[in-house]
Amino acid sequence: MEHKQFHKLLCERTGRSSADIEALEEGLAIVIRQCCADLDTVAIPTFGSFTAIKHKEEIVDDLSTGKRMLLPPEVSVEFTPSASLLNRLNPADEVI
């Protein structure tokens, strides 16, 4: 499902306007971004959790020039789906 389809489905199911759904999506993204920047975990019941993982800075060799570069530290976000979400996506009676 693409973002446009998901957005349209949210509008239909909630009965809200497209602008309201956009504001809610942006608000959720901001909260997740801020919490993960602080290295906190965001857990959404029956959906899953977003966990921030900090990677240290490292020195790598550039393959094209042969020079060494210092990569700055970064924070990546890992999503772990909840058991109930996995059950809804892959029912037990369905063979994959």
C-alpha positions in Angstrom: 0.0 0.0 0.0 1.4 3.4 -1.0 1.2 6.5 1.1 -1.6 8.0 -1.0 -3.7 4.9 -0.6 -3.1 4.8 3.1 -3.9 8.5 3.5 -7.2 8.1 1.6 -8.1 5.1 3.6 -7.5 7.0 6.9 -9.7 9.8 5.7 -12.5 7.4 4.8 -12.3 5.4 8.0 -12.0 8.4 10.4 -14.3 10.8 8.6 -11.7 13.5 8.9 -10.5 15.9 6.2 -7.2 15.3 4.3 -5.7 18.4 6.0 -6.5 16.9 9.5 -4.9 13.5 8.5 -1.8 15.3 7.2 -1.5 17.2 10.5 -1.9 14.0 12.5 0.7 12.2 10.4 3.2 15.1 10.7 2.6 15.3 14.5 3.3 11.5 14.9 6.4 11.8 12.8 7.6 14.8 15.0 7.0 12.9 18.2 8.8 9.8 17.0 11.7 11.9 15.6 12.2 13.8 18.9 12.0 10.8 21.1 14.4 8.8 19.0 16.8 11.8 18.9 16.9 11.5 22.7 17.6 7.7 22.3 14.2 6.8 23.8 11.9 4.0 22.6 8.4 4.9 21.3 5.9 2.0 21.9 2.5 2.1 20.3 0.2 -0.6 21.8 -0.9 -3.3 19.3 1.3 -1.8 16.6 4.9 -2.0 17.7 7.9 0.0 18.9 10.4 2.4 17.4 13.9 2.0 19.0 16.7 4.4 18.4 20.2 2.9 17.9 23.2 5.1 18.1 26.2 4.3 15.9 29.6 5.6 16.9 31.8 7.7 14.5 34.1 5.6 12.4 37.0 6.0 10.0 36.5 4.5 6.6 38.5 4.3 3.4 36.9 6.0 0.3 37.2 3.3 -2.4 37.2 5.8 -5.3 40.0 8.2 -4.0 41.7 6.0 -1.5 41.5 8.7 1.2 40.4 8.1 4.7 37.2 9.8 5.9 35.7 10.3 9.3 32.0 9.5 9.3 30.0 11.3 12.1 28.0 9.5 14.6 24.4 8.7 13.6 21.1 7.6 15.1 19.1 5.0 13.2 15.5 3.9 14.0 14.5 0.2 14.1 10.8 -0.8 14.0 9.7 -4.0 15.9 6.1 -5.0 15.1 4.0 -6.2 18.0 2.7 -9.8 18.2 -0.9 -8.7 17.6 0.1 -6.8 14.4 2.0 -9.8 13.1 -1.1 -12.0 13.8 -3.3 -9.6 12.0 -1.0 -9.5 9.0 -0.3 -13.3 8.9 -3.2 -15.2 10.4 -2.3 -18.6 11.9 -4.4 -20.6 9.4 -2.7 -18.9 6.4 0.3 -20.7 4.9 3.1 -18.4 3.6 
